[in-house]
Amino acid sequence: ANCKGEVDLNKMGSQGGHYEGVFPMGLIGSLLPAPNEYRFSRFISRDVTKPLKVSGINSF
Protein backbone atom coordinates (compact mmCIF):
# COMPACT_ATOMS: atom_id res chain seq x y z
CA ALA A 1 0.00 0.00 0.00
CA ASN A 2 1.10 3.54 -0.59
CA CYS A 3 1.20 6.30 2.05
CA LYS A 4 -2.57 6.80 1.63
CA GLY A 5 -3.27 3.11 2.24
CA GLU A 6 -4.22 2.53 -1.39
CA VAL A 7 -3.29 -0.59 -3.34
CA ASP A 8 -2.94 -0.52 -7.14
CA LEU A 9 -3.41 -4.15 -8.16
CA ASN A 10 -2.23 -3.37 -11.70
CA LYS A 11 1.23 -2.46 -10.37
CA MET A 12 1.70 -4.05 -6.93
CA GLY A 13 2.37 -7.76 -6.68
CA SER A 14 1.16 -10.21 -4.08
CA GLN A 15 3.08 -10.37 -0.81
CA GLY A 16 2.04 -13.99 -0.26
CA GLY A 17 -1.10 -16.04 -0.23
CA HIS A 18 -2.77 -18.03 -2.99
CA TYR A 19 -1.21 -16.30 -6.00
CA GLU A 20 2.12 -14.71 -6.89
CA GLY A 21 3.12 -11.56 -8.73
CA VAL A 22 0.92 -8.89 -10.28
CA PHE A 23 -2.59 -10.25 -10.85
CA PRO A 24 -5.24 -7.48 -10.82
CA MET A 25 -8.11 -9.93 -10.23
CA GLY A 26 -6.13 -11.89 -7.65
CA LEU A 27 -8.27 -10.80 -4.71
CA ILE A 28 -11.36 -12.16 -6.48
CA GLY A 29 -9.83 -15.01 -8.46
CA SER A 30 -8.18 -16.56 -5.42
CA LEU A 31 -11.25 -16.52 -3.16
CA LEU A 32 -11.99 -19.82 -1.48
CA PRO A 33 -15.36 -21.00 -0.15
CA ALA A 34 -15.99 -20.68 3.56
CA PRO A 35 -15.55 -23.89 5.58
CA ASN A 36 -18.60 -26.18 5.43
CA GLU A 37 -20.07 -24.31 2.44
CA TYR A 38 -21.03 -25.88 -0.89
CA ARG A 39 -17.82 -25.96 -2.90
CA PHE A 40 -19.26 -25.04 -6.29
CA SER A 41 -21.88 -22.46 -5.33
CA ARG A 42 -22.37 -19.52 -7.69
CA PHE A 43 -23.93 -16.14 -7.18
CA ILE A 44 -26.78 -16.02 -9.70
CA SER A 45 -29.55 -13.47 -9.97
CA ARG A 46 -32.75 -15.49 -10.23
CA ASP A 47 -34.92 -12.67 -11.61
CA VAL A 48 -32.94 -10.59 -14.08
CA THR A 49 -35.83 -8.14 -14.51
CA LYS A 50 -35.29 -6.76 -10.98
CA PRO A 51 -32.31 -4.71 -9.77
CA LEU A 52 -29.74 -6.60 -7.77
CA LYS A 53 -29.23 -5.23 -4.25
CA VAL A 54 -26.06 -6.07 -2.35
CA SER A 55 -25.56 -5.24 1.31
CA GLY A 56 -22.65 -5.57 3.68
CA ILE A 57 -20.07 -4.22 1.23
CA ASN A 58 -18.37 -0.89 1.78
CA SER A 59 -17.84 1.15 -1.37
CA PHE A 60 -15.37 3.96 -1.78
Backbone as a chain_set.jsonl record, in Angstrom:
{"seq": "ANCKGEVDLNKMGSQGGHYEGVFPMGLIGSLLPAPNEYRFSRFISRDVTKPLKVSGINSF", "coords": {"N": [[0.842, -1.181, 0.0], [0.346, 2.297, -0.59], [1.341, 5.527, 0.806], [-1.142, 6.55, 1.396], [-2.618, 4.39, 1.966], [-3.624, 3.026, -0.157], [-3.997, 0.491, -2.662], [-2.69, -0.468, -5.697], [-3.619, -2.751, -7.815], [-2.839, -3.288, -10.372], [-0.207, -2.714, -10.503], [1.13, -3.445, -8.141], [2.492, -6.307, -6.706], [1.571, -9.532, -5.308], [2.059, -10.205, -1.84], [2.244, -12.635, -0.775], [0.287, -15.594, -0.117], [-2.41, -17.004, -2.018], [-1.728, -16.603, -4.667], [0.851, -15.423, -6.928], [2.913, -12.594, -7.731], [1.972, -9.858, -9.989], [-1.385, -9.583, -10.343], [-4.21, -8.428, -11.243], [-6.907, -9.268, -10.738], [-6.564, -10.909, -8.635], [-7.445, -10.805, -5.919], [-10.109, -11.471, -6.149], [-10.123, -13.71, -7.857], [-8.738, -15.61, -6.385], [-10.309, -16.284, -4.266], [-11.653, -18.43, -1.79], [-14.094, -20.924, -0.891], [-16.073, -20.59, 2.105], [-15.469, -22.502, 5.106], [-17.273, -25.563, 5.356], [-19.169, -24.849, 3.457], [-21.018, -25.132, 0.36], [-19.067, -26.295, -2.211], [-19.089, -25.587, -4.954], [-20.755, -23.394, -5.301], [-22.54, -20.687, -6.827], [-23.013, -17.231, -7.449], [-25.973, -16.168, -8.493], [-28.314, -14.217, -10.141], [-31.654, -14.637, -9.768], [-33.978, -13.465, -10.829], [-33.771, -11.613, -13.461], [-35.029, -9.331, -14.229], [-35.322, -7.597, -12.185], [-33.654, -5.139, -10.147], [-30.441, -5.787, -8.751], [-29.63, -6.015, -5.412], [-27.106, -5.417, -3.129], [-25.791, -5.938, 0.052], [-23.789, -5.088, 2.917], [-21.316, -4.538, 1.927], [-18.693, -2.312, 1.729], [-18.353, 0.615, -0.108], [-16.21, 2.778, -1.965]], "CA": [[0.0, 0.0, 0.0], [1.096, 3.545, -0.588], [1.204, 6.298, 2.046], [-2.568, 6.798, 1.627], [-3.265, 3.11, 2.238], [-4.22, 2.528, -1.394], [-3.287, -0.587, -3.34], [-2.937, -0.524, -7.14], [-3.407, -4.153, -8.156], [-2.227, -3.369, -11.696], [1.227, -2.46, -10.368], [1.697, -4.046, -6.933], [2.367, -7.757, -6.676], [1.164, -10.21, -4.08], [3.079, -10.366, -0.806], [2.045, -13.986, -0.261], [-1.098, -16.037, -0.229], [-2.767, -18.034, -2.986], [-1.206, -16.298, -6.0], [2.12, -14.705, -6.892], [3.119, -11.564, -8.729], [0.924, -8.887, -10.279], [-2.588, -10.248, -10.851], [-5.235, -7.48, -10.82], [-8.112, -9.927, -10.231], [-6.128, -11.888, -7.649], [-8.275, -10.802, -4.713], [-11.357, -12.156, -6.481], [-9.829, -15.007, -8.459], [-8.176, -16.561, -5.423], [-11.246, -16.516, -3.159], [-11.991, -19.815, -1.483], [-15.357, -20.997, -0.154], [-15.992, -20.685, 3.56], [-15.553, -23.888, 5.579], [-18.603, -26.176, 5.431], [-20.069, -24.308, 2.436], [-21.027, -25.875, -0.894], [-17.825, -25.965, -2.901], [-19.263, -25.039, -6.293], [-21.878, -22.457, -5.334], [-22.372, -19.525, -7.685], [-23.935, -16.139, -7.183], [-26.78, -16.019, -9.695], [-29.552, -13.47, -9.971], [-32.754, -15.487, -10.228], [-34.92, -12.673, -11.613], [-32.939, -10.588, -14.085], [-35.826, -8.135, -14.508], [-35.288, -6.76, -10.985], [-32.306, -4.705, -9.773], [-29.741, -6.599, -7.766], [-29.229, -5.235, -4.25], [-26.06, -6.066, -2.349], [-25.556, -5.236, 1.309], [-22.645, -5.567, 3.682], [-20.07, -4.223, 1.231], [-18.366, -0.893, 1.78], [-17.842, 1.147, -1.369], [-15.369, 3.956, -1.784]], "C": [[0.884, 1.241, 0.0], [0.85, 4.304, 0.721], [-0.251, 6.644, 2.378], [-3.322, 5.515, 1.964], [-3.925, 2.49, 1.023], [-3.35, 1.439, -2.005], [-3.681, -0.562, -4.81], [-2.594, -1.93, -7.602], [-2.85, -4.345, -9.554], [-0.712, -3.213, -11.627], [1.874, -3.217, -9.216], [1.437, -5.548, -6.903], [1.936, -8.281, -5.317], [2.34, -10.307, -3.115], [2.993, -11.748, -0.177], [0.595, -14.37, -0.412], [-1.272, -17.073, -1.314], [-2.334, -17.732, -4.41], [0.07, -15.489, -5.848], [2.156, -13.646, -7.979], [1.948, -10.616, -8.878], [-0.231, -9.616, -10.958], [-3.768, -9.401, -10.402], [-6.509, -8.11, -10.257], [-7.78, -10.953, -9.153], [-6.98, -11.954, -6.398], [-9.585, -11.542, -4.938], [-11.076, -13.579, -6.962], [-9.296, -16.041, -7.493], [-9.087, -16.804, -4.222], [-11.544, -18.001, -3.005], [-13.317, -19.845, -0.732], [-15.118, -21.081, 1.346], [-16.063, -22.153, 3.975], [-17.013, -24.334, 5.697], [-19.62, -25.579, 4.461], [-19.975, -25.172, 1.184], [-19.876, -25.393, -1.764], [-18.026, -25.261, -4.244], [-20.439, -24.072, -6.393], [-21.527, -21.255, -6.212], [-23.389, -18.473, -7.272], [-24.693, -15.866, -8.471], [-28.037, -15.226, -9.348], [-30.682, -14.297, -10.568], [-33.745, -14.731, -11.116], [-34.164, -11.493, -12.204], [-33.715, -9.325, -14.441], [-35.841, -7.174, -13.323], [-33.849, -6.355, -10.672], [-31.717, -5.612, -8.692], [-29.274, -5.694, -6.632], [-28.235, -6.041, -3.437], [-25.862, -5.263, -1.082], [-24.338, -5.828, 1.996], [-21.314, -5.307, 3.015], [-19.862, -2.721, 1.307], [-17.84, -0.46, 0.428], [-17.085, 2.432, -1.075], [-15.895, 5.108, -2.592]], "O": [[2.003, 1.236, 0.513], [0.219, 3.775, 1.637], [-0.558, 6.993, 3.518], [-4.526, 5.549, 2.219], [-4.696, 1.538, 1.147], [-2.126, 1.46, -1.881], [-4.865, -0.628, -5.139], [-1.422, -2.267, -7.765], [-2.427, -5.448, -9.9], [-0.01, -3.54, -12.584], [3.043, -3.593, -9.303], [0.301, -5.997, -7.055], [1.941, -7.561, -4.319], [3.484, -10.472, -3.537], [3.616, -11.996, 0.856], [-0.234, -13.546, -0.798], [-0.403, -17.921, -1.521], [-2.563, -18.557, -5.294], [0.345, -14.937, -4.783], [1.511, -13.783, -9.018], [1.054, -10.561, -8.033], [-0.059, -10.198, -12.029], [-4.289, -9.609, -9.307], [-7.133, -7.525, -9.371], [-8.624, -11.774, -8.797], [-7.216, -13.038, -5.865], [-10.112, -12.17, -4.02], [-11.719, -14.531, -6.521], [-9.393, -17.239, -7.759], [-8.682, -17.459, -3.262], [-11.668, -18.727, -3.992], [-13.639, -18.9, -0.013], [-14.088, -21.581, 1.797], [-16.657, -22.964, 3.266], [-17.877, -23.552, 6.096], [-20.821, -25.787, 4.633], [-18.977, -25.86, 0.97], [-19.744, -24.195, -2.015], [-17.211, -24.422, -4.627], [-21.051, -23.946, -7.454], [-20.365, -20.864, -6.32], [-24.484, -18.791, -6.806], [-24.11, -15.382, -9.442], [-28.731, -15.534, -8.379], [-30.656, -14.618, -11.756], [-34.291, -15.306, -12.057], [-33.942, -10.489, -11.527], [-33.125, -8.35, -14.906], [-36.326, -6.049, -13.45], [-32.923, -7.133, -10.901], [-32.434, -6.129, -7.835], [-28.587, -4.702, -6.879], [-28.484, -7.198, -3.098], [-25.774, -4.036, -1.131], [-23.915, -6.941, 1.684], [-20.284, -5.796, 3.478], [-20.763, -1.948, 0.982], [-16.958, -1.116, -0.128], [-17.306, 3.082, -0.053], [-15.316, 6.194, -2.568]]}, "num_chains": 1, "name": "protein.A"}
